[in-house]
Each structure stands twice: as structure tokens, then as C-alpha cells.
Amino acid sequence: MRGVRVRRGGAVLSAALALVAATVTGCASAPAAPLLTGDVFVHDPAFVAGEDGEASFIYSTGNGQIADGNIQIRRSDDGAEWEYVGEVWDTKPAWITERIDGVDNLWAPELYEHDGTWYLYYSASVFGRNDSLIALATNTTLDPDDPDYEWVDQGEVISSAGTDFNAIDPGIVEDADGRPWMSFGSWESGLKIVPLEWPSGLRADSSDPLPIADRGLVDNAIEAPYIVAHDGSFYLFASRGLCCRGVNSTYEIIVGRSQSVTGPYLDRNGGELLDDGGTIVLGTEGDAIGPGGQSVSGGLLAFHWYDRAADGQFRLGLLPIVWEDGWPTVAWPEREDQ
């Protein structure tokens, strides 16, 4: 689940544990993975890579003991050294506390810019329950130091109380006609997608969510959909397996491809993601355990992972995506401690 209670740390991640760039033969256009330092204790990163010298930002799952569990914000001027710069709000919107009994922290944000407005989607839930909701806030900037910075609550986008799905883990993509769609879901009946509308960023209609991925298992461990448009196709990234268990986590990032934003999504072998398919993009390797909770920006895959060498503490990962034969590939680089 992309939601988890987060402990924020301030220690610098050592070079021996940082993810460094791998040399990719024949792929000179692929961005390099930065050496990550500073506050990289991030879960469920919504990553926005800075352009033309601008800062990069990561918004992520909150900590119930800090600022009422609100979404956390980190900033970097070079994409490598990360600084904690606060939370979206000091207190959660009162209507969320009223709607979701026992809600602690807010989970798994998504950031999307359209026509000068930033849309922040986020989840409110309780671990192990599906009476959840996805809410929206808007702003003109991501930078808390900007004088125009103010997140404005826009209310609920979708809820799942009384349904067979779970309304958490939002991801936004536009189709070929510029129409926005929101993918979401965790366990239950799998991953879904619904149409949105601009400029509100809310649902376009009340139609039933469409299924896009499902393992068909009693323990339906798939969540955190994130769709990327690339070269005329749509790529559905998802986190498969168990999250939030430290060194016992089994998360892995998978992908499927479709010509339509609503699917069907097929893996590299033709398997349907609606039938437990999925090509592995990144899995556990050595001390790097359970990557998942992914987003994509600037050619980089952002995710969290659990560090066996640090008793399962979670970390931020940023690795370049290399496109080979129409498919995204991501690799853990060699590390100095291995």
C-alpha cells in the first residue's frame, strides 16, 4: 500500500548507500541517476523534475506525528541533495477527519500541472480498510517559498466506502485528446481508472470505474498505478507484492502497455494485466528491497525502497528509464558496498 506511517529522518544518506548512475551502452540520452543525499526518508514519492535550472520537488506520504499527518514536501536544486521544507497544511481538512474514522496521515500524493495550475491528489484511508477517498488541492506553485504559494482544498474526487475497490494511490495522465484520467487502486478488486475534466480536476461523470489491472487473487497484492504516455502508447506501472514491511517487503514494479489509456494493458509476453500479467521493471536486488510507490518525471523513475543494511529503513530512489524496443527498462547500478 502506498500509504504508511512515516518516520522523518535528517541524517545524510552515505555514498555507499546512495544510488549512483549506471553506464548504459548505446543510450546516451538517458538521464543519470543522481547521488542522493540529505533528507531522503521518503515514502510514495510524487516527483517533479526541475526544468531549466529550476528546483525539483517531491511530495510524499505524511507522518501522523508531524503537522497532523499532512503530505510532506522536499526540495532539491540539483536533484541530488534533498531538503525537507514542510507540509502542505498544518492540519488536515476537517471534512476528511469527519469522513474517514481514525484517519492519521495522508498518503501517496500525485502532482500534475495543467494550464498553469498544479493539481495535488492524495489519499485518506486507514491501513487495511477500503472506506477510503481521494481528495484534491490546487496551487499555482509547488515552492513553499513562493509568495503565491497556497494549497486550496477542492474536496473529494472519489470515495470507495461500500464498493469493491479501494480509492487510494491516484495517478494522472492525459489521453491523446488531452482528456485527463485518474488511475487508482489497491488490493480489493484491483486497479481502476476514471475520466476527469479540466479545469476542475474532478470527475467528469459518475460512470463506474473501469478495471485496468487485477491479479484475481484472494490476497490481491497490486496497487499504486501510474500511467505514462510514450511514443503513442500508454504504459501502466504498478507495484506488485507486499509493501511496508521493511526487510520483509516483496514489492516490485511492473509494467504493461496499451494503445488506449483505458487498456487492455499487456506485458512484454502478451500477458494481460487484468489476468495477473506484468513485466518486472525493478525488483529486489541485494540490500535494496521492495521498490514501489512509483512516479515518473524528467526521464527518471522515482520510488521508495527498503535498505537491508539500515534495518529496513525506507529510502528515496531515482533511476533513469531506458526505452528499449518500445519497453521501459530500469536497473539498479553497482554500489560501492557490494
DACOR-V310012 format. One record per pair of residues at least 6 apart in sequence whose C-alpha atoms are under 8 Angstrom apart, sorted by the first residue. I is the first residue (numbers start at 1). J is the second residue. D is the distance in whole Angstrom. If there is no record, write none. Layout:
I & J & D
I & J & D
This chain:
1 & 186 & 7
1 & 223 & 6
1 & 224 & 7
1 & 242 & 8
1 & 243 & 6
1 & 244 & 7
1 & 293 & 8
2 & 43 & 7
2 & 44 & 6
2 & 61 & 8
2 & 107 & 7
2 & 108 & 5
2 & 169 & 6
2 & 223 & 8
2 & 224 & 6
2 & 243 & 7
2 & 293 & 5
3 & 43 & 8
3 & 44 & 7
3 & 61 & 6
3 & 106 & 7
3 & 107 & 5
3 & 108 & 6
3 & 123 & 8
3 & 127 & 7
4 & 43 & 8
4 & 61 & 7
4 & 107 & 7
4 & 127 & 8
4 & 244 & 6
5 & 61 & 8
5 & 62 & 7
5 & 63 & 6
5 & 64 & 7
5 & 105 & 7
6 & 42 & 8
6 & 43 & 7
6 & 61 & 7
6 & 62 & 6
6 & 63 & 5
6 & 64 & 8
7 & 41 & 8
7 & 63 & 6
8 & 41 & 6
8 & 42 & 8
8 & 63 & 7
9 & 39 & 6
9 & 40 & 8
9 & 41 & 6
10 & 38 & 7
10 & 39 & 5
11 & 38 & 7
11 & 39 & 7
12 & 37 & 5
12 & 38 & 5
12 & 39 & 6
12 & 40 & 8
13 & 36 & 7
13 & 37 & 5
13 & 38 & 6
13 & 39 & 8
13 & 40 & 7
14 & 37 & 7
15 & 35 & 7
15 & 36 & 8
15 & 37 & 8
16 & 335 & 7
16 & 336 & 5
16 & 337 & 6
17 & 335 & 7
17 & 336 & 8
17 & 337 & 7
18 & 35 & 6
18 & 36 & 6
18 & 37 & 7
18 & 335 & 8
19 & 33 & 7
19 & 34 & 7
19 & 35 & 6
19 & 36 & 7
19 & 317 & 7
19 & 318 & 7
19 & 319 & 8
19 & 332 & 8
19 & 333 & 7
19 & 335 & 7
20 & 32 & 8
20 & 33 & 6
20 & 34 & 6
20 & 35 & 5
20 & 36 & 8
20 & 333 & 6
20 & 334 & 8
20 & 335 & 7
21 & 32 & 5
21 & 33 & 4
21 & 34 & 7
21 & 35 & 8
21 & 319 & 8
21 & 333 & 6
22 & 32 & 7
22 & 33 & 7
22 & 331 & 8
22 & 332 & 8
22 & 333 & 5
22 & 334 & 7
24 & 30 & 8
27 & 322 & 7
30 & 299 & 7
30 & 320 & 6
30 & 321 & 7
30 & 322 & 6
31 & 298 & 8
31 & 299 & 6
31 & 300 & 7
31 & 320 & 6
31 & 321 & 8
32 & 319 & 7
32 & 320 & 6
33 & 300 & 8
33 & 318 & 6
33 & 319 & 5
33 & 320 & 6
34 & 79 & 7
34 & 80 & 5
34 & 318 & 7
34 & 319 & 8
35 & 80 & 5
35 & 81 & 8
36 & 79 & 8
36 & 80 & 5
36 & 81 & 6
36 & 82 & 7
36 & 316 & 8
37 & 80 & 6
37 & 81 & 5
37 & 82 & 6
38 & 81 & 5
38 & 82 & 5
38 & 83 & 6
39 & 74 & 8
39 & 81 & 8
39 & 82 & 5
39 & 83 & 6
39 & 84 & 6
40 & 82 & 6
40 & 315 & 6
40 & 316 & 5
41 & 313 & 8
41 & 314 & 6
41 & 315 & 5
41 & 316 & 6
42 & 60 & 6
42 & 61 & 8
42 & 304 & 7
42 & 314 & 7
42 & 315 & 6
42 & 316 & 5
43 & 60 & 6
43 & 61 & 6
43 & 108 & 8
43 & 293 & 7
43 & 303 & 8
43 & 304 & 5
43 & 314 & 7
43 & 315 & 7
43 & 316 & 7
44 & 60 & 5
44 & 61 & 6
44 & 107 & 8
44 & 108 & 5
44 & 109 & 7
44 & 292 & 8
44 & 293 & 5
44 & 294 & 7
44 & 303 & 6
44 & 304 & 6
45 & 58 & 6
45 & 59 & 6
45 & 60 & 5
45 & 61 & 7
45 & 108 & 7
45 & 109 & 7
45 & 293 & 7
45 & 294 & 7
45 & 295 & 7
45 & 302 & 6
45 & 303 & 6
45 & 304 & 7
45 & 316 & 8
46 & 58 & 5
46 & 59 & 5
46 & 60 & 6
46 & 108 & 8
46 & 109 & 6
46 & 110 & 5
46 & 111 & 6
46 & 294 & 8
46 & 295 & 6
46 & 302 & 8
47 & 56 & 8
47 & 57 & 6
47 & 58 & 5
47 & 59 & 7
47 & 111 & 8
47 & 295 & 6
47 & 296 & 7
47 & 297 & 6
47 & 302 & 6
48 & 56 & 6
48 & 57 & 5
48 & 58 & 6
48 & 111 & 8
48 & 296 & 8
48 & 297 & 6
48 & 298 & 8
49 & 55 & 7
49 & 56 & 5
49 & 57 & 7
49 & 79 & 7
49 & 297 & 6
49 & 298 & 5
50 & 56 & 4
50 & 57 & 7
50 & 77 & 8
50 & 79 & 8
50 & 298 & 8
53 & 77 & 8
54 & 77 & 7
55 & 75 & 7
55 & 76 & 6
55 & 77 & 5
55 & 78 & 7
55 & 79 & 8
56 & 75 & 6
56 & 76 & 5
56 & 77 & 6
56 & 78 & 7
56 & 79 & 6
57 & 73 & 7
57 & 74 & 6
57 & 75 & 5
57 & 76 & 6
57 & 142 & 7
57 & 143 & 8
58 & 73 & 6
58 & 74 & 5
58 & 75 & 6
59 & 71 & 6
59 & 72 & 5
59 & 73 & 5
59 & 74 & 6
59 & 109 & 7
59 & 110 & 8
59 & 111 & 8
60 & 71 & 6
60 & 72 & 5
60 & 73 & 7
60 & 107 & 7
60 & 108 & 6
60 & 109 & 6
61 & 70 & 8
61 & 71 & 5
61 & 72 & 6
61 & 105 & 7
61 & 106 & 6
61 & 107 & 4
61 & 108 & 5
61 & 109 & 7
62 & 69 & 5
62 & 70 & 5
62 & 71 & 4
62 & 72 & 5
62 & 105 & 5
62 & 106 & 5
62 & 107 & 6
63 & 69 & 5
63 & 70 & 7
63 & 71 & 8
63 & 72 & 8
63 & 105 & 6
63 & 106 & 8
64 & 70 & 8
64 & 104 & 5
64 & 105 & 5
67 & 87 & 7
67 & 89 & 7
67 & 90 & 5
67 & 91 & 6
68 & 90 & 6
68 & 91 & 5
68 & 92 & 6
68 & 104 & 7
68 & 105 & 7
69 & 91 & 8
69 & 92 & 7
69 & 104 & 6
69 & 105 & 4
69 & 106 & 6
70 & 87 & 6
70 & 88 & 6
70 & 89 & 6
70 & 90 & 7
70 & 91 & 7
70 & 92 & 6
70 & 105 & 6
70 & 106 & 6
71 & 87 & 6
71 & 88 & 6
71 & 89 & 8
71 & 105 & 8
71 & 106 & 6
71 & 107 & 7
71 & 109 & 7
72 & 84 & 8
72 & 85 & 8
72 & 86 & 6
72 & 87 & 4
72 & 88 & 7
73 & 84 & 6
73 & 85 & 6
73 & 86 & 5
73 & 87 & 6
73 & 88 & 7
74 & 82 & 6
74 & 83 & 5
74 & 84 & 4
74 & 85 & 5
74 & 86 & 7
75 & 82 & 6
75 & 83 & 5
75 & 84 & 7
75 & 85 & 7
76 & 82 & 5
76 & 83 & 6
85 & 144 & 7
86 & 144 & 8
88 & 151 & 7
89 & 151 & 8
93 & 153 & 8
96 & 103 & 8
96 & 124 & 7
97 & 103 & 6
100 & 124 & 7
100 & 125 & 6
100 & 126 & 8
100 & 131 & 7
100 & 132 & 7
102 & 126 & 7
103 & 124 & 7
103 & 125 & 6
103 & 126 & 6
104 & 126 & 7
105 & 124 & 7
106 & 122 & 7
106 & 123 & 6
106 & 124 & 5
106 & 125 & 7
107 & 122 & 6
107 & 123 & 5
107 & 124 & 6
107 & 125 & 8
107 & 168 & 8
107 & 169 & 8
108 & 122 & 6
108 & 123 & 6
108 & 168 & 8
108 & 169 & 5
108 & 170 & 7
108 & 293 & 8
109 & 120 & 7
109 & 121 & 5
109 & 122 & 4
109 & 123 & 7
109 & 169 & 7
109 & 170 & 7
110 & 119 & 8
110 & 120 & 6
110 & 121 & 5
110 & 122 & 6
110 & 169 & 8
110 & 170 & 6
110 & 171 & 6
110 & 172 & 7
111 & 118 & 7
111 & 119 & 6
111 & 120 & 5
111 & 121 & 7
111 & 172 & 8
112 & 118 & 6
112 & 119 & 5
112 & 120 & 7
112 & 172 & 7
113 & 119 & 6
114 & 199 & 8
116 & 140 & 6
117 & 138 & 7
117 & 139 & 6
117 & 140 & 5
117 & 141 & 8
118 & 138 & 6
118 & 139 & 5
118 & 140 & 6
118 & 141 & 7
118 & 142 & 7
119 & 136 & 7
119 & 137 & 6
119 & 138 & 5
119 & 139 & 7
119 & 201 & 7
120 & 136 & 6
120 & 137 & 5
120 & 138 & 6
121 & 134 & 7
121 & 135 & 6
121 & 136 & 5
121 & 137 & 7
121 & 170 & 6
122 & 134 & 6
122 & 135 & 6
122 & 136 & 7
122 & 168 & 8
122 & 169 & 7
122 & 170 & 7
123 & 132 & 7
123 & 133 & 6
123 & 134 & 5
123 & 135 & 6
123 & 167 & 7
123 & 168 & 5
123 & 169 & 6
123 & 170 & 7
124 & 132 & 6
124 & 133 & 5
124 & 134 & 6
124 & 135 & 8
124 & 168 & 7
125 & 131 & 7
125 & 132 & 5
125 & 133 & 7
125 & 168 & 7
126 & 132 & 7
130 & 160 & 6
130 & 161 & 6
130 & 165 & 7
130 & 166 & 5
130 & 167 & 7
130 & 188 & 8
131 & 159 & 7
131 & 160 & 5
131 & 161 & 4
131 & 162 & 7
131 & 166 & 7
131 & 167 & 8
132 & 159 & 6
132 & 160 & 5
132 & 161 & 6
132 & 166 & 6
132 & 167 & 5
132 & 168 & 7
133 & 156 & 7
133 & 157 & 7
133 & 158 & 6
133 & 159 & 4
133 & 160 & 6
133 & 166 & 8
133 & 167 & 5
133 & 168 & 6
134 & 156 & 6
134 & 157 & 6
134 & 158 & 5
134 & 159 & 6
134 & 167 & 6
134 & 168 & 6
134 & 169 & 8
134 & 170 & 7
135 & 154 & 7
135 & 155 & 6
135 & 156 & 4
135 & 157 & 5
135 & 158 & 7
136 & 153 & 6
136 & 154 & 5
136 & 155 & 6
136 & 156 & 6
136 & 157 & 7
136 & 201 & 8
136 & 202 & 8
137 & 151 & 6
137 & 152 & 5
137 & 153 & 4
137 & 154 & 5
137 & 155 & 7
138 & 151 & 5
138 & 152 & 5
138 & 153 & 7
138 & 154 & 7
139 & 149 & 7
139 & 150 & 6
139 & 151 & 5
139 & 152 & 6
140 & 148 & 7
140 & 149 & 7
140 & 150 & 8
141 & 148 & 7
141 & 149 & 6
141 & 150 & 8
142 & 149 & 7
143 & 149 & 7
144 & 150 & 8
157 & 202 & 6
157 & 203 & 6
158 & 167 & 7
158 & 203 & 8
159 & 166 & 8
159 & 167 & 6
160 & 166 & 5
160 & 167 & 5
164 & 188 & 6
164 & 189 & 6
165 & 185 & 7
165 & 186 & 7
165 & 187 & 8
165 & 188 & 5
165 & 189 & 5
165 & 190 & 7
165 & 191 & 8
166 & 184 & 8
166 & 185 & 5
166 & 186 & 6
166 & 187 & 7
166 & 188 & 6
166 & 189 & 8
167 & 184 & 6
167 & 185 & 6
167 & 186 & 8
168 & 184 & 6
168 & 185 & 5
168 & 186 & 7
168 & 224 & 8
169 & 183 & 8
169 & 184 & 5
169 & 185 & 6
169 & 186 & 7
169 & 223 & 7
169 & 224 & 5
169 & 225 & 7
170 & 182 & 6
170 & 183 & 6
170 & 184 & 5
170 & 185 & 7
170 & 224 & 7
170 & 225 & 7
170 & 226 & 8
171 & 182 & 5
171 & 183 & 5
171 & 184 & 6
171 & 224 & 8
171 & 225 & 6
171 & 226 & 5
171 & 227 & 7
172 & 180 & 7
172 & 181 & 6
172 & 182 & 5
172 & 183 & 6
172 & 226 & 7
172 & 227 & 7
173 & 180 & 6
173 & 181 & 5
173 & 182 & 7
173 & 227 & 6
173 & 228 & 7
173 & 229 & 7
174 & 180 & 4
174 & 181 & 6
174 & 229 & 8
175 & 181 & 7
175 & 229 & 8
175 & 260 & 8
175 & 261 & 6
179 & 195 & 8
179 & 196 & 7
179 & 197 & 7
179 & 198 & 8
180 & 195 & 6
180 & 196 & 5
180 & 197 & 6
180 & 198 & 7
180 & 201 & 8
181 & 193 & 7
181 & 194 & 6
181 & 195 & 4
181 & 196 & 5
182 & 193 & 5
182 & 194 & 5
182 & 195 & 6
182 & 196 & 7
183 & 191 & 7
183 & 192 & 6
183 & 193 & 4
183 & 194 & 7
183 & 225 & 6
183 & 226 & 7
183 & 227 & 8
184 & 191 & 6
184 & 192 & 6
184 & 193 & 6
184 & 223 & 8
184 & 224 & 7
184 & 225 & 6
185 & 191 & 4
185 & 192 & 6
185 & 223 & 6
185 & 224 & 6
185 & 225 & 7
186 & 221 & 7
186 & 222 & 6
186 & 223 & 4
186 & 224 & 7
187 & 219 & 7
187 & 220 & 5
187 & 221 & 5
187 & 222 & 6
187 & 223 & 6
188 & 220 & 6
189 & 214 & 7
189 & 216 & 8
189 & 220 & 7
190 & 211 & 7
190 & 212 & 8
190 & 213 & 6
190 & 214 & 4
190 & 215 & 7
190 & 216 & 8
190 & 220 & 7
190 & 222 & 6
190 & 223 & 7
191 & 211 & 6
191 & 212 & 6
191 & 213 & 5
191 & 214 & 6
191 & 222 & 8
191 & 223 & 7
191 & 225 & 7
192 & 209 & 6
192 & 210 & 5
192 & 211 & 4
192 & 212 & 5
192 & 213 & 7
193 & 209 & 5
193 & 210 & 5
193 & 211 & 7
193 & 212 & 7
193 & 262 & 7
194 & 203 & 7
194 & 207 & 8
194 & 208 & 8
194 & 209 & 5
194 & 210 & 7
195 & 203 & 6
195 & 204 & 6
195 & 205 & 7
196 & 202 & 5
196 & 203 & 4
196 & 204 & 4
196 & 205 & 8
197 & 203 & 6
197 & 204 & 5
210 & 262 & 7
211 & 274 & 8
212 & 262 & 7
212 & 263 & 6
212 & 264 & 7
212 & 265 & 7
212 & 273 & 7
212 & 274 & 6
213 & 265 & 8
213 & 272 & 8
213 & 273 & 5
213 & 274 & 4
213 & 275 & 7
213 & 276 & 7
214 & 220 & 7
214 & 222 & 7
214 & 273 & 6
214 & 274 & 5
214 & 275 & 6
214 & 276 & 6
215 & 221 & 7
215 & 222 & 7
215 & 273 & 7
215 & 274 & 7
215 & 275 & 6
215 & 276 & 4
215 & 277 & 8
216 & 274 & 8
216 & 275 & 7
216 & 276 & 7
221 & 240 & 6
221 & 241 & 5
221 & 242 & 6
222 & 238 & 7
222 & 239 & 6
222 & 240 & 4
222 & 241 & 6
223 & 238 & 6
223 & 239 & 5
223 & 240 & 7
224 & 237 & 8
224 & 238 & 5
224 & 239 & 6
224 & 292 & 8
224 & 293 & 6
224 & 294 & 7
225 & 236 & 7
225 & 237 & 6
225 & 238 & 5
225 & 239 & 7
226 & 236 & 6
226 & 237 & 5
226 & 238 & 6
226 & 294 & 7
226 & 295 & 6
227 & 234 & 6
227 & 235 & 5
227 & 236 & 4
227 & 237 & 6
228 & 234 & 6
228 & 235 & 5
228 & 236 & 7
228 & 237 & 8
228 & 296 & 8
229 & 235 & 6
232 & 259 & 7
233 & 257 & 7
233 & 258 & 6
233 & 259 & 5
233 & 260 & 7
234 & 257 & 6
234 & 258 & 5
234 & 259 & 6
234 & 260 & 7
234 & 261 & 6
235 & 255 & 6
235 & 256 & 6
235 & 257 & 5
235 & 258 & 7
235 & 265 & 8
236 & 255 & 5
236 & 256 & 5
236 & 257 & 6
236 & 265 & 7
237 & 253 & 7
237 & 254 & 6
237 & 255 & 4
237 & 256 & 7
237 & 294 & 8
238 & 253 & 6
238 & 254 & 5
238 & 255 & 6
238 & 292 & 8
238 & 293 & 8
238 & 294 & 8
239 & 251 & 6
239 & 252 & 6
239 & 253 & 5
239 & 254 & 6
239 & 291 & 8
239 & 292 & 5
239 & 293 & 6
239 & 294 & 8
240 & 250 & 8
240 & 251 & 5
240 & 252 & 5
240 & 253 & 6
240 & 254 & 7
240 & 292 & 8
241 & 249 & 8
241 & 250 & 5
241 & 251 & 4
241 & 252 & 6
242 & 249 & 5
242 & 250 & 5
242 & 251 & 5
242 & 290 & 8
243 & 249 & 5
243 & 250 & 7
243 & 251 & 6
243 & 290 & 7
243 & 292 & 8
245 & 312 & 8
246 & 289 & 8
246 & 306 & 6
246 & 307 & 8
246 & 308 & 8
246 & 311 & 7
246 & 312 & 4
246 & 313 & 6
246 & 314 & 7
247 & 289 & 6
247 & 290 & 8
247 & 306 & 6
247 & 307 & 7
247 & 308 & 6
247 & 311 & 7
247 & 312 & 5
249 & 289 & 7
249 & 290 & 5
249 & 306 & 8
250 & 284 & 8
250 & 289 & 7
250 & 290 & 5
251 & 283 & 7
251 & 284 & 8
251 & 289 & 8
251 & 290 & 4
251 & 291 & 6
251 & 292 & 6
252 & 280 & 7
252 & 281 & 8
252 & 282 & 6
252 & 283 & 4
252 & 284 & 7
252 & 290 & 6
252 & 291 & 5
252 & 292 & 6
253 & 280 & 6
253 & 281 & 5
253 & 282 & 5
253 & 283 & 6
253 & 291 & 7
253 & 292 & 6
253 & 294 & 8
254 & 278 & 5
254 & 279 & 5
254 & 280 & 4
254 & 281 & 5
254 & 282 & 7
255 & 267 & 7
255 & 278 & 5
255 & 279 & 5
255 & 280 & 7
255 & 281 & 7
256 & 265 & 5
256 & 266 & 5
256 & 267 & 4
256 & 268 & 7
256 & 272 & 8
256 & 273 & 7
256 & 277 & 8
256 & 278 & 6
256 & 279 & 7
257 & 263 & 8
257 & 264 & 8
257 & 265 & 5
257 & 266 & 5
257 & 267 & 6
257 & 268 & 8
258 & 264 & 6
258 & 265 & 5
258 & 266 & 7
264 & 272 & 7
264 & 273 & 8
264 & 274 & 8
265 & 272 & 6
265 & 273 & 6
265 & 274 & 8
266 & 272 & 5
266 & 273 & 6
266 & 277 & 7
266 & 278 & 7
267 & 273 & 7
267 & 277 & 6
267 & 278 & 5
267 & 279 & 5
268 & 278 & 8
268 & 279 & 6
268 & 327 & 8
269 & 279 & 8
271 & 277 & 5
271 & 278 & 7
272 & 278 & 7
281 & 328 & 7
281 & 329 & 6
281 & 330 & 6
281 & 331 & 8
282 & 291 & 7
282 & 330 & 6
282 & 331 & 7
282 & 332 & 8
283 & 289 & 7
283 & 290 & 6
283 & 291 & 6
284 & 290 & 5
284 & 291 & 7
285 & 332 & 8
287 & 306 & 8
287 & 307 & 6
287 & 308 & 5
287 & 309 & 6
288 & 305 & 6
288 & 306 & 6
288 & 307 & 5
288 & 308 & 7
289 & 305 & 6
289 & 306 & 5
289 & 307 & 6
289 & 308 & 7
290 & 305 & 5
290 & 306 & 6
291 & 303 & 6
291 & 304 & 6
291 & 305 & 4
291 & 306 & 7
292 & 303 & 5
292 & 304 & 6
292 & 305 & 7
293 & 303 & 5
293 & 304 & 6
294 & 301 & 7
294 & 302 & 5
294 & 303 & 4
294 & 304 & 7
295 & 301 & 6
295 & 302 & 5
295 & 303 & 7
296 & 302 & 6
299 & 320 & 6
299 & 321 & 6
300 & 318 & 6
300 & 319 & 5
300 & 320 & 4
300 & 321 & 6
301 & 317 & 8
301 & 318 & 6
301 & 319 & 5
301 & 320 & 6
301 & 321 & 6
301 & 330 & 8
302 & 316 & 7
302 & 317 & 6
302 & 318 & 5
302 & 319 & 7
303 & 316 & 6
303 & 317 & 5
303 & 318 & 7
304 & 314 & 6
304 & 315 & 5
304 & 316 & 5
304 & 317 & 6
305 & 314 & 5
305 & 315 & 5
305 & 316 & 7
305 & 317 & 7
306 & 312 & 5
306 & 313 & 5
306 & 314 & 4
306 & 315 & 6
307 & 313 & 5
307 & 314 & 6
307 & 315 & 7
319 & 330 & 7
319 & 331 & 7
319 & 332 & 8
320 & 330 & 6
321 & 328 & 6
321 & 329 & 6
321 & 330 & 5
322 & 328 & 6
322 & 329 & 5
322 & 330 & 6
323 & 329 & 6
